[in-house]
Amino acid sequence: MDLEQIHQEARQAALNEVKNMFQRSNQMEKVDQYRRRIYRKNLSMDAQLKSCMQNQTDDVKIGVKKLQTALDQIQEIGDRMKNAFAMLTDVPAVYDTLESVRDENAKHSQYMTAMENLKHIFTVQSSVDKAMQWIEEDKLLHAHQCLSDLENSRDDLLYELHKLPKQNAHDKITLKRYFEKVETVSVTLEKKIRLVLQRTLNTVRKEPTVIVTALRIIEREEKADAFALQQQKNTGFIAPGRPKRWRQKALDVLNEAVVQRIEGSKLEERSDNKMWLVRDLELTRQFLLEDLRVVKSLCVPCFPPHYNILNEYVKMYHNAMSKYLEELIQTGLEGNEYVTILSWIMNTYPGRELMQHPDLLIDLSDVGPLVSKQRLHEMETAYLRTMERNYQEWMTKTLETEKADWINGVEMETSDQYYHTSAPMIIYQMIDQNLQVTNTTHSDLTFNALILSIQQMTKYGHIYRTAVIEYKERHFRDRSQAPFFTQHIITIVNNCQQMIEIAQQLKQLYWPKSKTQHYEEFEKLVKTYQTLRDETGLVLLEEAFLDLEGHFNELFTAKWTTSSVSVDTICVTLEDYFQDYNHLRTANFEYVIGEAQKMVAKRYIRAMLSKRLNKNRAECEVLAKKIAKEAKQIKVFFEKVAPNVAKGDSPIDVISNLAGLLNCDAEMLVLDLHSVLSSYPSITEDHLVRLFYLRNDFKSSELKEKVQDALVSRKSTISHDKQDAIFKEIVFSDKLW
């Protein structure tokens, strides 16, 4: 340590501190105050340093004293060790001197042992016979006492031989041969106890003392095992046949009895009874419940507490059932057998019907699952695959039946107003039955089954649509081949609506409120049948309007101007078809009528814009009145057949509004055009020009200019008139300009 450097650093630090204190002149007045403060600080530091030095000095003194004491003790121990080594040098001589004493002591010990076991040595055969007789007479405690005396005599004699420095193998063999029948008694007693324990649940009901006697013997043998093992640890000697481990063997016997009990409960096979698995599992549940009741009420008082016999039995039954169910699963399950076994595993076994029965209330948290999660998942997957195959088979068969009725021209038979087949109800009952079955297991499987059912219904909708299209095309190729085509199409429309209602009902019954996954599957299902219903409804109208094609072509011709036959025929023909449409369900009927109005309006407007007539102003006024009259006639007709549909915003009104443009003044044309464009923004220049083609009092250039001015000046608005879209569907391939 460089003291000079430390001194310089301290001096420099002091100068810096003084500079900081006296940076201003008025601070010089506080010199005395600063001096006193520094003085007090120095005194405090000196006191702390003195205290530290004193403490360190005291600690050093104490350490030195302890080192001195330790040195003195080491010296004393060294002296004593030298004395001990000096004394030990005489031990070998003393040991040799006492050789004769040791021999006499060994002889004395052997004689003492022989004297103590003399009566057993000379009565081995009679004791063995007596023990065997007691075993035959079920006097097991007497037999075990006799066995214990014989084993103790043998073991004591063998131990004396073991202690001899020069052991003679011949003596050991002779002694063991002399007592060899003792082992026979032990084996016979063990078999007897095994036999008693195998029938524990039956015996404990009638003679619990027999079980208690067997357990007392087992506990005595366990103590003898413990003594033998401790003796081996201390001396290296172990008695023959030890340890017997009868307690573990007893538990093994109980476990074997449980396994046999479960394996022997199977009475039927699948070939014997379709409900074999239900009956088998119910029988198993009943005897499991009864056996565990006996264990809890009768075995627990008989067995020593450390056996924890109730938990042991629960583990035995649990493991045996797990192995038994695994074997059942591996042999192969079919159909609802998957759900039966899943329900038993997940609900019956851990529920109030078995383990949580009020008489048991057994906690299964320590025994693990009855069947692994992977195995449960495999069973659920296999069951869902089976369900999917069944759906495909049933739905295909159902569709084939309907297609056969279509092709064979089978007339519809119905007990009410609406045509329908049993197919939707068959599908619903099939799905509902499957979901009710899965509902006995757990909610996740039910939800997965519901999603699978929805997907299969959607697939059925697609193949149903394909079949309907084939049926339609076949009919329109030759309309004489399917005499009841209209009836069957009406039935299909009703069936689609019914399938939507079935989907809603299944959702209400089985869709958990907490589930948001796979909701798109439900929406896809509804959309599939909604679209199919709409398309099939249009097929009905397609057939009807095919018959009306010629009458629509007569509109706005010279013949039409002097006759109302075309519109009259259209109304009469539609009324005839609508008589059949009364067999549509209400929502479907209203949809078809609404579409019929649109189609009539479109066909009429298309005829109006088809450039078939060209009249002067006066003649156009007459045409406008005729058009308005026919529009009213058509509207009244629709109000008659479907009041709830036609009274609203009707597309027929578009015809009347267009007719008003045919008799407007030239000066008011732009204003009238603005009114029409505000109501129907989708109307195009081509539509307007075609409409005014009926009037020959407008020059083409003048008309074109006014139409274009109206179109340019119109505001970009969205019409509130839902019939505006009708103009988007009226498109002509030929253009006027």
C-alpha angles and dihedrals in degrees: 000000000000105000093184092057091048090050092051092048091050092048091050091049090051092051091050091051092050090050090053092049097051106041092125130047095236089061091070089076089067095056093110091047091051091046092054092047092051090045092054091047091052091050090052092049092048091052091050092049092049091049092050093048091049092051092049091048091051092049092051091051091051092048092050091051091051091049090051092050091049090050091052092049092049089052091050093048090050091054092049092049090053090052091048092051089048091053093047092059088075094052099086090054092049090047091055091047091055095051093104091048091054092051092051091048092052091049090048091050092050092047091049091050091047091049092050093050097035096109091051093046092057095039101046095119095044091046090050091050091047092049092049091050091051090050090053090049091049091243090138099163092056091046092050092049090053090047091050092052092051093047092047091052092049094045094048092052092046090049091054089053089048091056093056111106090222105043118200112214091199091060091052093049092048092049094047091048090051090055097036093113088061088071089053090056090049093051092047092050090048091053090049092052091047089053091051093049093048088065096040098128092050097040095047090061094056110019111017089167089071090058091045091051092052091048092049090054091048091051091051089052090050090055090049089051091052092050092048093051092049090049090051090051092051103037107012091242120125123184117240113270094015132169095036094178093203092164092061090043089051091054089047090053091050090049092050089051091052092049091049090048093055097040091049093053095078108103105163142038130212090261091056099050134001089219093051095121094049091049093045095051092045091051089048091050092051097051092041090055093047095045094050090048089056091047093050097044103033111016097049093063091047100048123071111259094244089063088068083203098182092057090043092054091046090054091047094050091041094052093042091050090047091054092043093051091046089055091048091052093047092052087063133260130224134210115315091006086087091058092043093056093039091052091049093049097044103033114012099043099047094030138084092281092069130353096020093044110136089246093055114023091180120183110226097186092104099049101057128225120330090225125016120258090241091056091047090051091049091051092048091049092048091049092050090050090051090048090050092052091048091050092051093048095046095044093046090049091047092051092046089054091052093046090052089054091050094049095043092049096236111183116238117255117197136165094213138035097276125076115231141141131228092249098097092047092047090052091046094049090047092051094041091051092052093047092048089053094049089046087071090066115045138312097253093059090046090051092048089048089050092052090048090050091050091049091050091049088052091050089048088053091055095049089042089055092050090051091048091051091050090048092049094048091047090051096048091049089059116004092191093067096071110042093176097044094126092050092051094047089050088051091051091051090051091046091054091052090048091051089055090052090048090052090051091049093049090049091051093048103041112015109103113229090225094057119095098158120107092011087136088067090062092046090049090052094051092045091050094056093037090055092045091050091051094047093047091047088056089051087062091053092043089060092047096046090047086067090047096050095102094047093052089049089056092059117108093013128121090262091053094055091066100035141051094200095109096056092039090053092047091054094044093047092048091047089054091052091044089060086067091042089063085081088067116100113257098260091046093046091052091048093051093046090049091051090046090056090051092049093048090048093048094047092047093047091045089054089047090054097042096095094240095136136039116188140167124251096271094047091047090056088057090047091050091054091048092049091049091048093050091046089053090046091052092045092049089050092054092045088054096052097036114014095173093054103040098045092070130067098325124197087219087074088068089066092055092047092052091047089059090065092060095070101034121123119257090238091053095043096099091049092049090047090054090052092052093045092051090054096040111028090171094066110110136213089253091056093051095045091049090050093052090047083084088067117066094186091085122079113229095237093047092047092046091051094050094046092049092047090052092048093048095047096045116107121243098252138150113238120235088208106100089204091068089093090067090082092056088063095049106080128158124205094209120068127211094217 
